[in-house]
Amino acid sequence: MEIKVVIRTLTPIWTGGAETGKCDRIHETGILGSLRWWMEVLVRGLGGEACDPTDQKCLYDPNSKKPNNGICKVCEVFGATNWKRRFRLEIKDEKLENLEIQHYQRYEKEYSKIGTFTIQIQSLYQGFNPEIIGGLIQFIANWSALGSRLQMGFGIIAIENGKIDMQPLYNWLIATSTKQQPYLYVPSLKNIFLARIQLENLSSLSIEQERLNLKSRLRDCFRTTSENQDNLLQLRHFIMGTVPNKTRRNSEREIAMAAKVKISHVYCDDANNKLIRVWGWIPEKAKPSVYNKEWNREKVVSIICEYLKSNYTLSWYEIKPPGITKPQTVSDVKIFLRSLLQL
C-alpha cells in the first residue's frame, strides 16, 4: 500500500545538501528527521515510549528482556539499530526553483527551494498503514514546518492533492499510550505551544524585516529586567538559542544551543492574509542556572503569549494556556490532540 502527498511550499524549504549553504534538492533525510521529531512529541504527550535519539538511541535485540525487544514505539516505525523502518519515503516530481537568501547573521548567501514536490510513502510491512505518516505530514502542514533549519523560518507547506485523514494517526497514537511516562526535559505535546500571528499594513519591503524584528523583540522580553543578568543571559539563550562567538577566546565562547522558539517566514493563507507561525517547546524542568525561584515554564510561556497578544492578532494553542495551573490529565491530552487533528 502506498500514498502520495503533493507539497507546495509557502515559505522556502531547506533539507541540506552536499555543498555548504546550498539545498541542491529535497533530501529524504531532512523530511524524515522532522517527521520523527513530531512523532516523538506526540507519543511523549500521551505518555508512550519515545527515546531521545540525540542522547541514547534504541537498539533492537530479539533476545532482550526489555519491553518490545529494546525499541521504543517511535523507533518501531522509524527504525533503529538492527530494526528497519516500517515504510519507504521517496521524493518525486520536483518542480522547484532556487531562492537566494542573505542570512542576517552570516556574510555568505544561502540557497533554499520553493515550488512543488511529491512525497511517496510505501508500507514495507503488512499491517503498517502509510496513512499514519500521511496524517503526520498533514499535522505539520497545519501547525508547524517541514524539513531542516526551521529556526531560520523555513518549511511552511500546503498539501495540494486534498486533505489527508488524520484518524489513522490518532488511532496509532492512542494504541501506543499504554504507559504514563513523564517527560520533563524533552519536547512533548504537554510542553508545546502553537501560535499564528496576522500582520497588517505591511509593505513588501518590510515583510521580512518584521520577522527579524519579532525575533529580536522576543529576545528582549528576557533581557530588560533588574534581576540577575547572568541568569537572564542563560535563560534567554536556553529559550531563544545562541551561536558561538568566534571572536572570543575558546574559553570564553558560548556553547551553541538550538532555539526552542521557532519563527517562520511570512506566508499567505487562502484568504491572502499575511501570517507568521510562532511555535516551540518550553520544558517543565531546567537546570538551576536557567530556572530559579523567579523563573519557570509558566512565566516564560506567559511572557511570549502576552507579547504576541499585545502586538498582533493572535491565535494561540496549548494544552494548558498561560494562567491555568490545574494538573494535566490523560483525557486533557487526548482532547487537545483531537482538536489539533481536527477530529
C-alpha positions in Angstrom: 0.0 0.0 0.0 1.3 3.5 -0.8 0.1 7.1 -0.8 1.3 10.2 -2.5 1.3 13.7 -0.9 1.8 16.7 -3.2 3.5 19.5 -1.4 3.6 23.2 -2.2 6.0 25.4 -0.3 4.5 28.5 1.3 8.0 29.6 2.5 11.4 28.4 1.3 12.2 24.8 2.4 15.6 23.5 3.4 16.8 19.9 3.7 20.6 20.3 3.3 23.0 19.3 0.6 26.5 18.3 -0.3 27.7 21.9 -0.6 27.6 24.2 2.4 24.9 26.8 2.2 23.1 25.1 -0.7 20.0 22.9 -0.7 20.6 21.1 -4.0 17.4 19.1 -3.9 14.8 17.8 -1.4 16.6 15.2 0.7 14.5 12.4 2.2 16.7 12.5 5.4 15.7 16.1 6.1 12.0 15.2 5.7 12.3 12.1 7.8 14.1 14.0 10.6 11.2 16.5 11.1 8.6 13.7 10.8 10.3 11.7 13.5 10.7 14.7 15.8 7.0 15.4 15.7 6.1 11.7 16.2 8.2 11.7 19.3 6.5 14.8 20.6 3.0 13.3 20.1 3.9 9.9 21.6 5.5 11.5 24.6 2.5 13.7 25.1 0.3 10.6 25.6 2.8 9.1 27.9 4.1 6.5 25.4 7.7 5.4 25.0 9.9 7.6 22.8 13.6 7.6 23.1 15.8 10.7 22.6 18.0 9.8 19.6 20.3 12.7 20.4 21.1 11.1 23.8 20.6 7.3 23.7 19.3 5.5 20.7 17.3 2.3 20.8 18.9 -1.0 19.9 16.8 -3.9 18.8 17.7 -7.2 20.4 15.4 -10.2 19.8 16.9 -11.8 23.0 16.4 -8.7 25.1 14.3 -8.9 28.2 13.4 -5.2 27.7 9.8 -4.4 26.6 9.4 -4.5 22.8 12.8 -6.1 22.4 14.5 -2.9 23.4 13.0 -0.4 20.9 10.5 2.4 21.7 7.3 2.9 19.7 8.7 5.7 17.5 11.8 3.5 16.6 9.4 0.7 15.8 8.1 2.9 12.9 11.1 4.9 12.0 13.8 2.3 12.5 16.7 1.7 14.9 19.9 -0.3 15.0 19.1 -3.8 13.8 15.5 -2.7 13.0 14.3 -1.5 9.6 11.9 1.4 9.1 8.3 0.3 8.5 7.9 2.4 5.4 9.8 3.8 2.4 9.7 7.6 1.8 10.7 8.9 -1.6 10.7 12.4 -3.2 9.2 12.6 -6.7 8.2 15.1 -9.3 10.3 18.0 -8.0 9.3 21.3 -9.7 11.5 23.6 -7.6 13.4 26.8 -8.1 16.4 28.1 -6.1 15.8 31.0 -3.8 18.8 33.1 -2.8 18.7 34.3 0.9 21.2 36.6 2.6 21.3 35.4 6.2 21.3 38.3 8.6 23.9 36.7 10.8 26.3 35.5 8.1 28.2 37.1 5.2 27.6 34.2 2.7 24.3 33.7 0.9 22.2 30.5 1.2 20.1 28.8 -1.4 16.8 27.1 -0.4 14.0 25.7 -2.6 10.5 26.9 -3.5 7.9 25.1 -5.6 6.1 21.8 -5.5 7.2 18.2 -5.0 5.6 14.8 -4.1 6.3 12.6 -1.1 5.6 9.0 -1.9 5.1 6.8 1.2 5.0 3.0 0.8 4.4 0.5 3.5 7.2 -2.1 3.7 5.4 -4.4 6.2 2.0 -5.9 6.3 -0.1 -4.2 9.0 1.6 -0.8 8.8 -0.7 1.8 7.3 1.2 4.6 5.4 -1.7 7.0 6.2 -0.2 7.2 9.7 2.7 9.1 8.1 0.4 10.9 5.7 -1.6 12.2 8.7 1.6 13.3 10.4 2.5 15.4 7.3 -1.0 16.9 7.3 -0.5 17.8 11.0 2.8 19.5 10.2 1.2 21.4 7.3 -1.5 22.7 9.7 0.7 23.7 12.6 4.4 23.6 12.1 7.1 23.3 9.4 8.8 20.6 7.4 12.5 20.0 6.8 15.6 21.5 8.4 16.7 24.9 9.7 13.2 25.7 11.0 14.7 28.3 13.4 15.5 30.3 10.2 11.9 30.4 9.2 11.9 27.6 6.5 9.4 24.8 5.9 5.8 26.1 5.9 3.9 23.9 3.4 0.5 23.3 2.0 -0.9 19.9 0.7 -2.2 20.2 -2.8 -3.9 16.9 -3.5 -6.6 17.0 -0.8 -6.7 17.0 2.9 -5.3 13.8 4.5 -7.4 11.9 7.1 -5.6 12.1 10.4 -7.8 9.4 12.1 -5.3 6.6 11.4 -2.5 8.7 13.1 -4.7 9.3 16.1 -5.6 5.6 16.4 -2.0 4.6 16.2 -1.0 7.2 18.9 -3.8 6.0 21.3 -2.6 2.4 20.9 1.0 3.5 22.0 -0.2 5.2 25.2 -0.1 2.1 27.4 2.1 3.8 30.0 2.2 7.2 31.5 5.8 8.2 31.5 6.7 11.8 32.4 8.9 13.8 30.0 10.0 16.9 31.9 13.2 17.8 29.9 12.4 16.9 26.3 9.8 18.0 23.7 6.3 16.7 24.4 2.8 17.7 23.4 2.4 18.7 27.0 5.0 21.5 26.7 4.4 22.5 23.1 2.7 25.8 22.1 1.5 26.6 18.6 0.7 30.1 17.6 -0.1 32.2 14.5 0.0 35.9 14.2 -1.6 38.1 11.5 0.3 41.0 10.0 -1.4 44.1 8.8 -0.5 47.2 6.7 2.9 45.9 5.7 4.7 46.8 2.5 6.7 44.1 0.6 9.9 45.7 1.8 9.0 45.4 5.5 7.7 41.9 5.5 11.0 40.1 6.2 12.1 42.9 8.5 9.0 42.3 10.6 10.0 38.7 11.2 13.5 39.8 12.2 12.1 42.5 14.5 9.8 39.9 16.1 12.7 37.6 16.9 14.7 40.5 18.4 11.8 41.7 20.5 11.1 38.3 21.9 14.7 38.0 22.9 14.3 41.4 24.6 11.5 40.1 26.7 14.2 38.1 28.6 16.7 41.0 28.7 15.2 44.1 30.2 14.9 43.4 33.9 16.7 44.3 37.1 17.1 40.6 38.0 20.4 38.7 37.9 21.8 39.4 34.5 23.8 36.2 34.2 20.7 34.1 34.9 18.8 36.1 32.3 21.6 35.5 29.8 21.4 31.8 30.3 17.6 31.8 30.2 17.5 33.9 27.0 19.9 31.5 25.3 18.0 28.5 26.6 14.8 29.8 25.1 15.9 31.7 22.0 19.1 29.9 21.2 22.7 31.1 20.7 25.7 30.5 18.4 29.4 30.6 19.4 31.1 34.0 19.2 34.1 33.2 17.1 35.8 36.5 18.0 36.2 35.3 21.7 38.9 33.1 23.0 37.9 29.4 23.2 37.5 29.6 27.0 35.0 32.4 26.7 32.9 31.1 23.8 29.3 30.3 24.3 28.1 26.8 23.6 25.8 26.6 20.5 22.2 26.0 21.6 19.2 25.5 19.3 16.3 27.9 19.7 13.2 26.3 21.4 11.0 29.0 19.8 10.7 28.9 16.0 9.5 31.9 13.9 8.6 31.2 10.3 9.0 33.5 7.3 5.9 35.4 6.4 3.4 33.4 4.3 -0.1 33.9 2.9 -3.2 31.7 3.6 -6.0 31.0 1.2 -7.6 34.4 2.0 -4.3 36.2 1.3 -3.8 37.1 5.0 -0.1 37.6 5.8 0.8 35.3 8.7 3.8 34.1 10.8 3.9 30.9 12.7 5.5 31.1 16.2 5.8 27.7 17.8 8.1 25.8 20.1 8.5 23.8 23.3 9.4 25.1 26.8 10.3 22.2 29.2 8.8 21.9 32.7 12.3 21.4 34.2 15.7 23.0 33.5 19.0 23.4 35.4 19.0 25.9 38.3 21.1 28.4 36.3 18.1 28.7 33.9 15.0 28.2 36.1 15.2 29.6 39.6 12.7 31.0 42.2 11.9 33.8 39.8 11.6 31.9 36.6 9.7 28.7 35.5 8.0 27.4 32.4 4.7 29.1 33.1 6.3 32.5 33.4 8.3 32.1 30.2 5.3 31.0 28.2 3.1 33.7 29.6 5.6 36.4 28.6 5.7 35.1 25.0 1.9 34.8 24.8 1.3 38.2 26.2 3.8 39.9 23.9 2.2 38.4 20.8 -1.3 39.1 22.0 -0.5 42.8 22.7 1.1 43.4 19.4 -0.7 41.2 16.8 -3.9 39.4 16.0 -3.0 36.1 17.8 -4.2 32.5 17.6 -2.7 30.5 20.5 -3.0 26.8 21.1 -1.6 25.0 24.1 -2.8 22.1 26.3 -2.6 24.4 29.4 -3.0 28.0 28.4 -1.0 30.6 30.5 -2.5 31.3 33.9 -4.2 27.9 34.2 -2.4 25.8 36.8 -4.7 22.7 37.2 -2.9 19.4 36.6 -3.0 17.8 33.2 -4.8 14.5 32.7 -4.7 11.9 30.0 -8.1 13.0 29.0 -6.9 16.6 28.6 -4.1 15.5 26.3 -6.5 13.4 24.2 -9.0 16.2 23.9 -6.2 18.6 22.9 -4.8 16.2 20.4 -8.1 15.6 18.8 -8.6 19.3 18.4 -5.2 19.7 16.7 -6.0 16.7 14.4 -9.4 18.3 13.7 -11.3 15.1 14.6 
